[in-house]
Amino acid sequence: MDLTFTPEEEAFRAEVRTFLAEKMPTRLSDKIRKGQHLTKAEHEEWHALLNARGWLANHWPVEWGGTGWTVMQRFIFETETALANAPRVLPFGLSMIGPVLLKYGSEEQKRHWLPRILDGSDWWCQGYSEPGAGSDLASLKTSAVRDGDHYVVNGQKTWTTLAQHANMMFCLVRTNSDGKKQDGISFLLIDMATPGIEVRPIKLLSGDHEVNEVFFTDVRVPVENLVGEENRGWTYAKYLLTYERTNIAGVGASMAAFGELVEIARTQRRNGRPLAEDPQFAARLARLEIDLENMKTTNLRVLVAAGEGAAPVAESSMLKIRGTEIRQSIDDLMRRAAGTHARPWIPESFEGGWNGEPVGPEWAGPVATHYFNDRKLSIFGGSNEVQREIITKAILEL
């Protein structure tokens, strides 16, 4: 599944591989390979290593700490880091609020917040979804009322990923209830240490603490933390979501997972024969490879458009749909390949320091948790059903 690279691109790929071999701690890649969770400190350690090399915000403009990489260089970097089991670069600061500030933020906001994203001073979380406003995000009710030089925020956000670690939130709030619901939304930057904020964990089926509820009671946010114009937040929110959906597609991660699946199919035996020789399994594997190749091409098209300053809408939604479906299909084939070894459920085995005996082959350990956790991929960031509506409206110009 290799592309043909120019000599310059091959040299860059070699540079990335050398960096990963020399600088990425083996204990981090081992945890990723085993499906174990990274601590906050470990995420920050990886970000710091990339930032020291100047590669952390590789999609930002050079004047703000970006790399000036071509689309192919960014694609190579994403692919090689995934294949090497490098930790995922968390998107909230770098790929979500960062691009919004670059396009819509004031000069003061850029000068203050962008360097803090790079050096790790701030850990951001996303305040979008609410109990009554998930895929129908514009129905949000969390309010912000102007009071002098502050907004007073009241309401609730839910499914807030890693809010337990965050010190900052970019948050959609309602500043006007008259007229079309999309027209009364504003985009605020909120310090999570502000009095009146409460973070409550939501425990997942696996026992993980990944997402949270966040409650706001008379939380005072400085007016200078408003991004852009009041009541124009829906425009900024949609711009951010195009980056989020592209990131959710996870092309590099799917390529790495597919490569592992191919190797498992070659070595795992059933009824005395390799899985790769089972006609039904082989047919599903071939279908996945075709879909992944098509998604890879679409991903490059979206990256080219984004690099030219566009915010692709239909293309991002297409990538989100296919990317999440492909990842779930990979999970499903992994589960089928593991057979009965996918059944044991030992939550402690996904934490660092686990010394218990493995159940079945090592690769089968994280199969169940990945299968169940990745069911969310087709829901968050705007459900795939909503993405199909977006594609229809964008293409038919409705």
C-alpha positions as CSV (number, residue, x, y, z in Angstrom):
1,M,0.0,0.0,0.0
2,D,3.0,2.3,-0.6
3,L,2.8,5.5,-2.7
4,T,5.6,6.5,-5.0
5,F,7.6,9.2,-3.4
6,T,10.1,11.6,-4.9
7,P,13.7,11.4,-3.8
8,E,13.1,14.5,-1.6
9,E,10.1,12.8,0.0
10,E,12.0,9.6,0.5
11,A,14.7,11.6,2.3
12,F,12.1,13.2,4.5
13,R,10.6,9.8,5.3
14,A,14.0,8.5,6.3
15,E,14.4,11.6,8.5
16,V,11.1,10.9,10.3
17,R,12.0,7.3,10.8
18,T,15.4,8.2,12.3
19,F,13.8,10.7,14.6
20,L,11.3,8.1,15.8
21,A,14.0,5.5,16.3
22,E,16.3,7.9,18.3
23,K,13.9,10.1,20.2
24,M,10.6,8.2,20.8
25,P,10.8,6.4,24.2
26,T,10.2,2.7,23.8
27,R,8.0,2.6,26.9
28,L,5.5,4.9,25.1
29,S,5.4,2.9,21.8
30,D,5.1,-0.3,23.9
31,K,2.1,1.1,25.7
32,I,0.5,2.1,22.3
33,R,1.2,-1.3,20.8
34,K,-0.4,-3.1,23.8
35,G,-3.4,-0.8,23.7
36,Q,-2.6,0.7,27.1
37,H,-3.6,4.2,28.2
38,L,-1.1,7.0,28.4
39,T,-1.0,9.3,31.4
40,K,-1.3,13.0,31.1
41,A,2.5,13.3,31.7
42,E,3.2,10.9,28.9
43,H,1.1,12.8,26.4
44,E,2.9,16.0,27.4
45,E,6.2,14.3,27.1
46,W,5.6,13.3,23.5
47,H,4.2,16.7,22.6
48,A,7.4,18.3,24.1
49,L,9.6,16.0,22.1
50,L,7.9,17.0,18.8
51,N,7.9,20.7,19.8
52,A,11.6,20.6,20.5
53,R,12.1,19.2,17.0
54,G,9.8,21.9,15.6
55,W,7.3,19.3,14.3
56,L,4.4,19.6,16.7
57,A,2.2,22.1,14.8
58,N,3.2,20.9,11.3
59,H,0.1,22.3,9.7
60,W,0.4,25.8,11.1
61,P,1.9,28.8,9.3
62,V,5.6,29.0,9.7
63,E,5.4,32.4,11.4
64,W,3.4,30.8,14.2
65,G,5.6,27.8,14.7
66,G,4.6,25.6,11.7
67,T,7.0,23.6,9.5
68,G,6.2,24.8,6.0
69,W,5.8,21.1,5.1
70,T,4.1,20.1,1.9
71,V,0.9,18.0,1.9
72,M,3.0,14.8,1.2
73,Q,5.4,15.6,4.0
74,R,2.5,15.9,6.4
75,F,1.0,12.7,5.1
76,I,4.3,10.8,5.4
77,F,4.7,12.1,9.0
78,E,1.2,11.0,10.0
79,T,1.7,7.6,8.4
80,E,5.2,6.9,9.8
81,T,4.3,7.9,13.3
82,A,1.3,5.6,13.3
83,L,3.3,2.7,11.9
84,A,5.9,3.2,14.6
85,N,3.2,3.1,17.4
86,A,3.9,6.7,18.3
87,P,1.3,8.4,20.6
88,R,-1.5,10.3,18.9
89,V,-1.0,14.0,18.9
90,L,-4.0,15.3,20.9
91,P,-6.0,17.5,18.5
92,F,-7.8,19.9,20.9
93,G,-5.2,22.6,21.0
94,L,-3.2,22.0,17.8
95,S,-5.9,20.9,15.3
96,M,-9.0,22.5,16.7
97,I,-8.7,25.7,18.6
98,G,-5.4,26.5,16.9
99,P,-6.7,26.8,13.4
100,V,-9.8,28.8,14.6
101,L,-7.5,31.3,16.4
102,L,-5.3,31.6,13.3
103,K,-8.3,32.4,11.1
104,Y,-10.6,34.3,13.4
105,G,-8.7,35.3,16.5
106,S,-7.4,38.7,17.3
107,E,-3.7,39.4,17.1
108,E,-3.6,39.6,20.9
109,Q,-5.3,36.2,21.2
110,K,-2.9,34.6,18.7
111,R,0.2,36.1,20.5
112,H,-1.1,34.8,23.9
113,W,-2.6,31.4,23.2
114,L,-0.7,29.9,20.2
115,P,2.7,29.8,22.0
116,R,1.0,28.3,25.0
117,I,-0.4,25.5,22.9
118,L,3.1,24.7,21.5
119,D,5.0,24.8,24.8
120,G,2.3,22.8,26.7
121,S,1.3,25.6,29.1
122,D,-2.4,24.9,28.2
123,W,-4.3,21.6,27.8
124,W,-7.5,22.4,25.9
125,C,-10.9,20.6,25.9
126,Q,-13.9,21.1,23.7
127,G,-17.2,22.4,25.1
128,Y,-19.6,21.6,22.3
129,S,-22.1,18.8,23.0
130,E,-24.9,19.1,25.6
131,P,-27.5,16.6,26.9
132,G,-30.0,18.0,24.4
133,A,-27.6,19.1,21.7
134,G,-25.4,16.5,20.3
135,S,-25.5,16.0,16.5
136,D,-28.1,18.9,16.6
137,L,-25.4,21.1,18.1
138,A,-27.2,24.4,17.2
139,S,-29.9,23.5,19.8
140,L,-27.4,24.2,22.6
141,K,-28.7,26.0,25.7
142,T,-25.6,26.9,27.8
143,S,-26.0,30.7,28.1
144,A,-23.6,33.6,28.3
145,V,-25.1,36.9,29.5
146,R,-23.0,40.1,29.1
147,D,-22.3,41.8,32.5
148,G,-19.9,44.7,32.1
149,D,-16.5,43.4,31.0
150,H,-17.5,39.7,31.6
151,Y,-19.9,37.1,30.3
152,V,-21.7,35.1,32.9
153,V,-22.0,31.5,31.8
154,N,-24.6,28.9,33.0
155,G,-25.4,25.5,31.7
156,Q,-23.9,22.0,31.0
157,K,-21.6,20.3,28.5
158,T,-21.3,16.5,28.1
159,W,-19.0,13.9,26.6
160,T,-16.1,16.4,27.2
161,T,-13.0,14.4,26.3
162,L,-10.1,14.6,28.9
163,A,-11.6,17.6,30.6
164,Q,-10.2,16.1,33.8
165,H,-6.8,17.1,32.5
166,A,-7.7,20.4,30.9
167,N,-7.0,23.9,32.2
168,M,-8.8,25.6,29.2
169,M,-12.0,25.0,27.2
170,F,-13.1,26.4,23.9
171,C,-16.9,26.6,24.4
172,L,-20.0,27.3,22.4
173,V,-22.6,29.4,24.3
174,R,-25.9,31.0,23.5
175,T,-25.8,34.8,23.6
176,N,-29.1,35.4,21.8
177,S,-32.3,33.3,21.8
178,D,-34.1,35.3,19.1
179,G,-34.4,34.3,15.5
180,K,-32.6,31.3,13.9
181,K,-30.9,29.2,16.5
182,Q,-27.5,29.2,14.7
183,D,-27.4,33.0,14.7
184,G,-27.3,33.4,18.5
185,I,-24.2,31.3,19.3
186,S,-20.8,32.7,20.5
187,F,-17.3,31.2,20.9
188,L,-15.7,31.6,24.3
189,L,-12.3,30.6,25.8
190,I,-12.9,29.6,29.4
191,D,-10.3,29.0,32.1
192,M,-11.3,25.7,33.8
193,A,-10.1,27.1,37.2
194,T,-12.8,29.8,37.2
195,P,-15.1,29.5,40.2
196,G,-18.4,27.8,39.3
197,I,-17.1,25.1,37.1
198,E,-17.5,21.4,38.1
199,V,-16.2,18.4,36.1
200,R,-17.8,15.1,36.8
201,P,-16.5,11.8,35.2
202,I,-18.5,9.6,32.9
203,K,-17.3,6.0,33.2
204,L,-17.3,4.0,30.0
205,L,-18.3,0.4,29.5
206,S,-14.6,-0.5,29.7
207,G,-14.3,1.3,33.0
208,D,-12.2,4.1,31.4
209,H,-12.4,7.7,32.5
210,E,-12.1,9.4,29.1
211,V,-15.1,11.7,29.0
212,N,-16.9,14.0,31.4
213,E,-19.8,16.2,32.2
214,V,-19.0,19.9,32.8
215,F,-21.3,22.2,34.8
216,F,-21.2,26.0,34.8
217,T,-22.8,28.0,37.6
218,D,-22.5,31.8,37.2
219,V,-19.0,31.4,35.7
220,R,-17.5,34.8,34.8
221,V,-15.5,34.9,31.6
222,P,-13.6,38.0,30.5
223,V,-15.0,39.6,27.3
224,E,-11.5,39.5,25.7
225,N,-11.9,35.7,25.7
226,L,-14.6,36.0,23.0
227,V,-13.3,34.8,19.6
228,G,-14.4,36.9,16.7
229,E,-17.8,38.6,17.0
230,E,-20.6,37.9,19.3
231,N,-23.4,35.7,17.8
232,R,-21.1,34.6,15.0
233,G,-19.8,31.5,16.8
234,W,-21.6,29.1,14.6
235,T,-19.3,30.1,11.7
236,Y,-16.2,29.4,13.8
237,A,-17.7,26.2,15.1
238,K,-18.3,24.8,11.6
239,Y,-14.7,25.7,10.6
240,L,-13.3,23.9,13.6
241,L,-15.5,20.8,12.9
242,T,-14.0,20.4,9.4
243,Y,-10.6,19.9,11.1
244,E,-12.0,17.6,13.8
245,R,-13.8,15.4,11.2
246,T,-10.6,15.0,9.2
247,N,-8.7,14.1,12.3
248,I,-11.4,11.6,13.4
249,A,-10.8,9.8,10.0
250,G,-7.4,8.8,11.3
251,V,-6.0,7.6,8.0
252,G,-2.5,6.9,9.3
253,A,-3.8,4.9,12.3
254,S,-6.1,2.9,10.0
255,M,-3.1,2.1,7.7
256,A,-1.1,0.9,10.7
257,A,-4.0,-1.2,12.0
258,F,-4.6,-2.7,8.6
259,G,-1.0,-3.6,8.3
260,E,-1.2,-5.4,11.6
261,L,-4.4,-7.2,10.5
262,V,-2.8,-8.4,7.3
263,E,0.1,-9.9,9.4
264,I,-2.3,-11.5,11.8
265,A,-4.3,-13.0,8.9
266,R,-1.0,-14.5,7.5
267,T,0.1,-16.1,10.8
268,Q,-3.2,-16.8,12.7
269,R,-4.5,-20.3,11.9
270,R,-8.0,-21.6,11.9
271,N,-8.8,-25.2,11.0
272,G,-5.2,-25.8,10.2
273,R,-4.9,-23.0,7.6
274,P,-3.9,-19.3,7.8
275,L,-6.9,-16.9,8.0
276,A,-5.7,-15.2,4.8
277,E,-6.6,-18.4,3.0
278,D,-10.2,-18.4,4.3
279,P,-12.3,-17.2,1.3
280,Q,-14.7,-15.1,3.4
281,F,-12.1,-13.5,5.5
282,A,-9.8,-12.8,2.5
283,A,-12.7,-11.2,0.6
284,R,-13.4,-8.8,3.5
285,L,-9.7,-8.1,3.9
286,A,-9.5,-7.2,0.1
287,R,-12.6,-4.9,0.4
288,L,-11.0,-3.1,3.3
289,E,-7.8,-2.6,1.4
290,I,-9.7,-1.0,-1.5
291,D,-11.7,1.2,0.8
292,L,-8.5,2.3,2.6
293,E,-6.7,3.2,-0.6
294,N,-9.7,5.3,-1.7
295,M,-9.8,7.0,1.7
296,K,-6.1,7.7,1.5
297,T,-6.6,9.5,-1.9
298,T,-9.5,11.5,-0.5
299,N,-7.4,12.5,2.6
300,L,-4.7,13.9,0.3
301,R,-7.2,15.9,-1.6
302,V,-8.6,17.4,1.7
303,L,-5.1,18.2,2.9
304,V,-4.3,20.0,-0.4
305,A,-7.5,22.1,-0.1
306,A,-6.8,22.9,3.6
307,G,-3.2,23.8,2.7
308,E,-4.6,26.3,0.2
309,G,-6.7,28.0,2.9
310,A,-10.0,26.2,2.2
311,A,-12.2,24.5,4.8
312,P,-13.6,21.6,2.9
313,V,-17.2,20.7,3.9
314,A,-18.5,17.8,1.9
315,E,-15.0,16.3,1.5
316,S,-14.4,16.4,5.3
317,S,-17.7,14.8,5.9
318,M,-17.0,12.1,3.4
319,L,-13.6,11.4,5.0
320,K,-15.2,11.2,8.4
321,I,-17.8,8.7,7.3
322,R,-15.5,6.4,5.4
323,G,-12.7,6.8,7.9
324,T,-14.8,5.7,10.9
325,E,-16.5,2.9,9.0
326,I,-13.2,1.6,7.9
327,R,-11.7,1.7,11.4
328,Q,-14.8,-0.1,12.8
329,S,-14.4,-2.7,10.0
330,I,-10.8,-3.3,11.0
331,D,-11.8,-3.7,14.6
332,D,-14.5,-6.2,13.6
333,L,-12.0,-8.3,11.6
334,M,-9.5,-8.1,14.4
335,R,-12.2,-9.4,16.8
336,R,-13.1,-12.2,14.4
337,A,-9.4,-13.1,14.0
338,A,-9.0,-13.3,17.8
339,G,-11.9,-15.6,18.1
340,T,-12.5,-16.7,21.7
341,H,-9.4,-14.7,22.8
342,A,-11.4,-11.5,22.3
343,R,-13.8,-12.5,25.0
344,P,-11.8,-12.0,28.2
345,W,-12.1,-8.6,29.7
346,I,-9.4,-7.4,32.1
347,P,-9.6,-3.6,32.5
348,E,-6.4,-3.5,34.6
349,S,-4.4,-4.9,31.6
350,F,-4.8,-1.6,29.8
351,E,-3.0,0.4,32.5
352,G,0.7,0.8,33.0
353,G,2.4,-1.6,35.4
354,W,0.1,-4.6,34.6
355,N,2.0,-7.8,35.2
356,G,-0.8,-10.3,34.9
357,E,-0.6,-13.2,32.5
358,P,-1.8,-12.5,28.9
359,V,-4.9,-14.3,27.6
360,G,-4.1,-15.6,24.2
361,P,-1.6,-13.9,21.8
362,E,-0.4,-10.4,22.9
363,W,-2.1,-8.7,19.9
364,A,-5.5,-10.0,21.1
365,G,-5.3,-8.2,24.4
366,P,-6.7,-4.8,23.3
367,V,-9.1,-6.2,20.6
368,A,-12.2,-6.0,22.8
369,T,-11.6,-2.6,24.2
370,H,-10.8,-1.2,20.7
371,Y,-13.9,-2.8,19.3
372,F,-16.3,-1.3,21.9
373,N,-14.6,2.1,22.3
374,D,-14.4,2.7,18.5
375,R,-18.2,2.4,18.2
376,K,-18.3,6.0,19.2
377,L,-16.3,7.1,16.1
378,S,-19.4,7.2,13.9
379,I,-21.3,9.3,16.4
380,F,-19.0,12.0,17.8
381,G,-17.9,15.0,15.7
382,G,-21.3,14.9,14.2
383,S,-22.9,11.5,13.6
384,N,-22.4,9.9,10.2
385,E,-26.2,10.3,9.5
386,V,-25.8,14.1,10.0
387,Q,-22.6,14.0,7.8
388,R,-24.7,12.5,5.0
389,E,-27.1,15.4,5.2
390,I,-24.2,17.9,5.1
391,I,-22.8,16.2,2.0
392,T,-26.2,16.3,0.3
393,K,-26.8,20.0,1.1
394,A,-23.2,21.0,0.1
395,I,-23.3,19.1,-3.2
396,L,-26.9,20.1,-4.2
397,E,-26.4,23.6,-2.8
398,L,-29.6,23.4,-0.8
